[in-house]
Amino acid sequence: MRLPGRRDARDRGSITLMLLALFVALIALAGIVIDGGAKLDQAENANAIAQEAARAGAGMVNQATAYASGTFTVDPGQAVAAARQYLANNGYDPADGYTATVTPVGNDSIRVTVTVTGHTKVLSIIGINRMTSTGTATASLVTGVTGPGR
């Protein structure tokens, strides 16, 4: 029979094991919150970069076609070069974790896909060292005036 206030020898150290398990769970939860927030920020950044680069490229009008026929189209070579130049001028370098692909789409659009790779802060404790986010944007050349008629 066990007397009140006396502990069984088998119970010794069980609280330590429980605290260790809770500590690991707490660290994992903190990693999800901290690095998850950083991942959301990184994804938003990738989308914003892709949008701006696509806008820079979509404004490159094929002047020869415009003068010859009055039709405005995007010059694919100039559009790709302008988007890449935007990325280079603003410091989006592969050495810093930024990669991009720029492709013309039809006669009046350009698509930019930006991939950003960053290091984790807390999840690296459990072996997740990097996180990658991708943003894609397509911008089209718009000509003319639109709006309600007067």
SERO-4910 file (N, C-alpha, C, O; in steps of 0.05 Angstrom, whole numbers):
BEGIN
 pado doro    nc1    nc2    nc3   cac1   cac2   cac3    cc1    cc2    cc3    oc1    oc2    oc3
  Met    A     17    -23      0      0      0      0     17     25      0     38     26     13
  Arg    A      9     45    -15     24     70    -18     14     90      3    -10     93      6
  Leu    A     32    103     16     24    123     36     21    150     22     35    155      3
  Pro    A      3    167     31      0    193     19     26    209     22     39    208     43
  Gly    A     32    224      1     56    241      1     81    226     -7    102    238    -11
  Arg    A     79    200    -11    103    184    -19    101    178    -49     79    172    -59
  Arg    A    122    180    -63    122    175    -92    135    148    -97    153    138    -83
  Asp    A    125    136   -118    137    111   -127    163    117   -141    165    137   -155
  Ala    A    183    100   -139    209    105   -151    207    104   -181    224    116   -195
  Arg    A    186     92   -192    183     91   -221    175    117   -233    178    121   -257
  Asp    A    164    136   -217    155    162   -227    178    182   -229    173    204   -240
  Arg    A    201    176   -219    223    195   -219    232    201   -248    236    183   -263
  Gly    A    234    227   -254    243    236   -281    222    238   -302    228    247   -324
  Ser    A    198    231   -296    177    231   -317    170    260   -324    163    265   -347
  Ile    A    171    279   -305    165    307   -311    187    318   -330    180    335   -347
  Thr    A    211    310   -327    233    320   -344    228    311   -373    232    327   -391
  Leu    A    220    287   -377    215    277   -404    191    292   -416    192    298   -440
  Met    A    171    297   -400    148    312   -410    156    341   -418    147    351   -439
  Leu    A    172    354   -402    181    381   -408    198    382   -433    196    401   -448
  Leu    A    214    361   -437    231    360   -461    213    358   -486    218    371   -506
  Ala    A    193    341   -484    175    338   -507    160    364   -512    156    372   -536
  Leu    A    151    377   -492    137    403   -495    156    425   -506    147    441   -522
  Phe    A    181    424   -498    200    444   -508    205    440   -538    206    459   -553
  Val    A    207    415   -546    211    409   -575    187    419   -591    190    431   -612
  Ala    A    163    413   -581    138    422   -594    137    453   -595    128    464   -615
  Leu    A    145    466   -574    145    495   -573    165    507   -593    158    527   -607
  Ile    A    188    495   -596    208    505   -615    197    501   -644    200    519   -661
  Ala    A    184    478   -649    173    473   -676    151    493   -682    149    503   -704
  Leu    A    134    499   -662    113    518   -666    124    546   -671    114    561   -688
  Ala    A    145    554   -657    157    580   -661    170    581   -689    168    602   -702
  Gly    A    181    559   -698    193    558   -725    172    562   -746    176    576   -766
  Ile    A    149    549   -742    127    552   -762    117    581   -763    112    592   -784
  Val    A    115    593   -740    105    621   -739    126    640   -751    119    656   -768
  Ile    A    150    639   -742    171    658   -751    178    653   -780    177    672   -796
  Asp    A    185    628   -787    193    623   -815    169    622   -834    172    628   -857
  Gly    A    146    615   -823    122    617   -840    115    645   -848    108    651   -871
  Gly    A    118    664   -829    114    692   -835    135    702   -855    128    718   -873
  Ala    A    159    693   -852    180    701   -871    174    690   -899    180    703   -919
  Lys    A    163    666   -900    156    654   -926    134    670   -940    135    674   -964
  Leu    A    114    678   -924     93    695   -936    104    721   -947     96    730   -968
  Asp    A    122    734   -932    134    758   -940    151    754   -965    151    770   -984
  Gln    A    165    732   -966    182    725   -989    165    720  -1014    172    729  -1036
  Ala    A    142    707  -1011    124    702  -1034    112    729  -1044    110    732  -1068
  Glu    A    105    746  -1026     95    773  -1034    117    788  -1049    111    802  -1069
  Asn    A    141    787  -1039    164    800  -1052    169    789  -1080    173    804  -1099
  Ala    A    167    763  -1083    171    750  -1109    150    759  -1129    156    765  -1152
  Asn    A    125    761  -1120    104    771  -1138    108    800  -1146    104    807  -1169
  Ala    A    115    817  -1127    119    845  -1133    142    849  -1152    140    866  -1171
  Ile    A    164    834  -1149    186    837  -1167    178    828  -1195    185    842  -1215
  Ala    A    164    806  -1197    155    796  -1223    136    816  -1237    139    820  -1261
  Gln    A    118    828  -1222    100    848  -1233    115    872  -1244    109    882  -1266
  Glu    A    134    882  -1229    149    906  -1238    166    900  -1262    168    916  -1281
  Ala    A    179    877  -1262    195    870  -1285    178    866  -1310    186    874  -1332
  Ala    A    155    853  -1307    137    850  -1330    127    876  -1341    125    880  -1365
  Arg    A    121    895  -1323    112    922  -1332    134    936  -1347    129    949  -1367
  Ala    A    159    933  -1338    181    945  -1351    184    934  -1380    191    949  -1398
  Gly    A    179    908  -1383    182    896  -1409    159    902  -1428    163    905  -1452
  Ala    A    134    903  -1417    110    905  -1434    109    932  -1448     94    935  -1467
  Gly    A    123    952  -1439    122    978  -1451    140    981  -1475    141   1003  -1487
  Met    A    155    960  -1483    173    962  -1505    158    957  -1531    154    934  -1539
  Val    A    150    978  -1545    135    976  -1569    153    970  -1593    175    981  -1595
  Asn    A    144    953  -1611    158    948  -1636    153    972  -1654    132    974  -1666
  Gln    A    172    990  -1655    169   1015  -1669    166   1011  -1699    151   1026  -1712
  Ala    A    180    992  -1711    178    988  -1739    150    980  -1747    139    990  -1767
  Thr    A    137    962  -1732    110    954  -1738     91    977  -1733     72    981  -1749
  Ala    A     95    992  -1712     77   1015  -1706     78   1036  -1728     57   1046  -1736
  Tyr    A    102   1042  -1738    104   1062  -1759     93   1052  -1786     81   1067  -1801
  Ala    A     98   1026  -1792     90   1015  -1817     60   1011  -1819     48   1017  -1839
  Ser    A     48   1000  -1798     20    993  -1800      1   1006  -1780    -23   1004  -1781
  Gly    A     13   1020  -1761     -3   1033  -1740    -12   1014  -1719    -28   1021  -1701
  Thr    A     -2    989  -1719     -9    969  -1700     13    968  -1678     36    967  -1684
  Phe    A      4    970  -1653     23    969  -1631     26    941  -1620      6    929  -1612
  Thr    A     50    931  -1621     57    905  -1610     82    908  -1593     97    927  -1596
  Val    A     87    888  -1577    111    888  -1561    134    877  -1577    131    857  -1591
  Asp    A    157    890  -1576    181    879  -1588    193    859  -1569    203    866  -1548
  Pro    A    192    833  -1576    200    812  -1557    228    815  -1547    234    811  -1523
  Gly    A    247    821  -1564    275    823  -1556    279    846  -1537    292    843  -1516
  Gln    A    267    870  -1543    270    892  -1526    255    888  -1499    264    897  -1478
  Ala    A    232    875  -1500    216    869  -1476    232    852  -1457    233    857  -1433
  Val    A    243    830  -1467    259    812  -1450    283    827  -1439    290    824  -1415
  Ala    A    297    843  -1456    320    858  -1446    312    879  -1425    327    882  -1406
  Ala    A    290    892  -1429    281    912  -1409    274    899  -1382    281    910  -1361
  Ala    A    261    877  -1383    254    863  -1358    279    853  -1344    281    856  -1319
  Arg    A    297    842  -1359    323    833  -1346    339    857  -1336    352    855  -1315
  Gln    A    338    879  -1350    352    903  -1341    340    914  -1315    354    922  -1297
  Tyr    A    313    913  -1313    300    921  -1289    310    904  -1265    317    915  -1244
  Leu    A    311    878  -1269    320    860  -1248    348    866  -1240    355    866  -1216
  Ala    A    366    870  -1260    394    875  -1254    398    902  -1240    414    904  -1222
  Asn    A    384    922  -1250    387    949  -1238    377    951  -1209    387    968  -1194
  Asn    A    359    933  -1201    348    934  -1175    360    913  -1156    349    908  -1134
  Gly    A    382    901  -1164    397    883  -1146    386    856  -1143    393    842  -1123
  Tyr    A    369    846  -1160    358    819  -1158    377    800  -1172    374    794  -1195
  Asp    A    397    791  -1157    419    776  -1167    417    746  -1158    409    741  -1135
  Pro    A    423    727  -1176    423    699  -1168    440    693  -1144    435    675  -1129
  Ala    A    462    709  -1140    479    704  -1117    464    710  -1090    472    700  -1069
  Asp    A    444    727  -1092    428    734  -1068    403    717  -1066    386    723  -1049
  Gly    A    399    697  -1082    376    679  -1081    354    686  -1100    332    675  -1097
  Tyr    A    358    703  -1119    337    711  -1138    344    699  -1165    366    702  -1176
  Thr    A    324    685  -1177    327    676  -1205    302    684  -1220    280    685  -1208
  Ala    A    304    689  -1246    281    698  -1261    282    686  -1289    303    682  -1300
  Thr    A    258    681  -1300    255    675  -1328    236    695  -1340    216    703  -1328
  Val    A    243    704  -1364    228    724  -1378    221    713  -1405    239    705  -1420
  Thr    A    195    712  -1412    187    702  -1437    165    719  -1450    146    728  -1436
  Pro    A    166    724  -1476    145    738  -1489    120    720  -1492    123    696  -1495
  Val    A     96    732  -1490     72    717  -1493     55    731  -1515     45    752  -1511
  Gly    A     54    718  -1538     39    730  -1560     52    755  -1570     77    759  -1568
  Asn    A     36    774  -1582     47    798  -1593     46    822  -1574     58    843  -1580
  Asp    A     32    819  -1552     29    843  -1535     33    839  -1505     25    855  -1489
  Ser    A     46    816  -1498     49    811  -1469     77    799  -1464     91    789  -1481
  Ile    A     84    801  -1438    109    789  -1429    104    777  -1401     89    788  -1385
  Arg    A    115    753  -1397    112    739  -1371    139    737  -1357    159    730  -1369
  Val    A    139    744  -1332    163    742  -1315    157    724  -1291    137    727  -1278
  Thr    A    174    704  -1287    172    687  -1264    197    691  -1247    219    687  -1257
  Val    A    193    698  -1222    216    703  -1203    214    682  -1181    193    677  -1169
  Thr    A    237    670  -1176    240    651  -1154    259    662  -1134    282    670  -1140
  Val    A    250    664  -1109    267    674  -1087    272    652  -1068    254    638  -1059
  Thr    A    298    648  -1061    306    627  -1042    318    641  -1018    337    657  -1021
  Gly    A    308    635   -994    319    647   -970    325    626   -949    316    603   -951
  His    A    340    634   -929    348    616   -907    328    618   -885    317    640   -879
  Thr    A    323    596   -872    305    596   -849    320    605   -824    344    603   -823
  Lys    A    305    615   -804    317    624   -780    315    603   -757    334    598   -743
  Val    A    291    592   -755    286    573   -733    284    544   -742    294    526   -729
  Leu    A    272    540   -765    268    513   -775    294    499   -783    294    474   -787
  Ser    A    315    514   -785    341    501   -790    350    482   -768    366    464   -772
  Ile    A    338    486   -744    344    469   -721    335    440   -727    348    421   -719
  Ile    A    313    437   -743    303    410   -749    311    402   -778    299    383   -788
  Gly    A    329    416   -790    340    408   -816    327    421   -840    335    415   -863
  Ile    A    308    440   -837    297    455   -859    313    481   -861    308    500   -846
  Asn    A    331    482   -880    350    504   -881    342    526   -901    350    549   -897
  Arg    A    326    519   -921    319    539   -941    289    537   -948    276    516   -944
  Met    A    279    559   -957    251    560   -966    251    576   -993    266    595   -996
  Thr    A    234    567  -1011    233    579  -1037    205    588  -1043    185    575  -1037
  Ser    A    203    612  -1055    177    623  -1063    179    632  -1092    200    641  -1101
  Thr    A    157    628  -1107    157    636  -1135    133    655  -1140    111    651  -1130
  Gly    A    139    675  -1156    118    694  -1164    119    697  -1194    140    699  -1206
  Thr    A     95    698  -1206     93    701  -1235     74    723  -1242     53    727  -1229
  Ala    A     82    739  -1262     64    761  -1270     66    763  -1301     87    759  -1313
  Thr    A     43    771  -1312     42    776  -1341     31    804  -1345     11    811  -1333
  Ala    A     46    819  -1361     37    847  -1366     33    849  -1396     47    838  -1413
  Ser    A     12    864  -1403      5    868  -1431      7    897  -1439      2    915  -1423
  Leu    A     14    901  -1464     15    928  -1475    -14    937  -1480    -29    923  -1493
  Val    A    -21    960  -1469    -48    971  -1473    -45    997  -1488    -29   1014  -1480
  Thr    A    -60   1000  -1509    -59   1025  -1525    -87   1036  -1528   -107   1022  -1526
  Gly    A    -88   1062  -1531   -114   1075  -1535   -124   1086  -1509   -112   1084  -1488
  Val    A   -147   1098  -1511   -160   1110  -1487   -186   1094  -1482   -202   1089  -1500
  Thr    A   -189   1086  -1457   -213   1072  -1450   -227   1087  -1428   -215   1103  -1414
  Gly    A   -253   1083  -1426   -268   1097  -1405   -296   1103  -1416   -303   1096  -1439
  Pro    A   -312   1115  -1399   -340   1121  -1408   -340   1142  -1430   -325   1161  -1429
  Gly    A   -358   1138  -1448   -361   1158  -1470   -374   1183  -1460   -389   1183  -1441
  Arg    A   -368   1205  -1473   -380   1231  -1465   -396   1242  -1488   -408   1264  -1485
***
